[in-house]
Amino acid sequence: MIPSTATPGPPADDDQLDRVFRALADRTRRAVLRRLRAGSATVSELAAPSGMSLPGISKHLTVLEQAGLVIRTVDGRVRRCSLQPEPLREADSWLNEYRSFWESALDSLTGYAATEL
């Protein structure tokens, strides 16, 4: 057997995390998630506040679905969307791993600034 010289890609969890942060990077998608915290909504209800077309909001919903943040269900001609919070919990967990580092660094900076002023 010949050993592979290819560099392994990021773990699958990193791909999921990338999709979540990509979805959160857009203010329209964040507004959709904010609205869905109050409960499920139709695609039309989600499009209305921004005045966006149905195809336009559908593109945003597709990104949210790919990130696992939203699930769409079909009831006849009505498409209803619901928030799926688990990917947000995973992103929060990832951020928490770095929170103590940044808090420590900022505390050090505050202490340094206090002695220099």
Phi, psi and omega in degrees: 000135180266127180292145179283140176257001180288142177278128180296147178281180180293153177301156181302325179299325178295323178298317179296316179297320176301317180295321180295310181293326175297317179296320182285346184287350183251131184294327178295317180292324176295322178296321177298314179298320179300316179296320183288346174298330181280350180136171183296159181210156176282163178300319179298319179295326179285329181284328189304311185301327182265354182069021183279150176290161178297318176297325180294313180292328179297324177296318178295319179295326177297317178298317179295322177294317180298331177278353181080011184274339183224145172237135178254134175241153182244128176231094186068241179263359184264129175256119182248138182246144178225148178283138174242101191283345186304315178299330176292322177297320179294320177294319178297320178298318179296316179296323179299331178299333183257348183300314182295324177299310183291324177296319178296316180296319180291324176297318178297317179297318178298316179296319179295314181298322181295325181281337183270342183268000000 
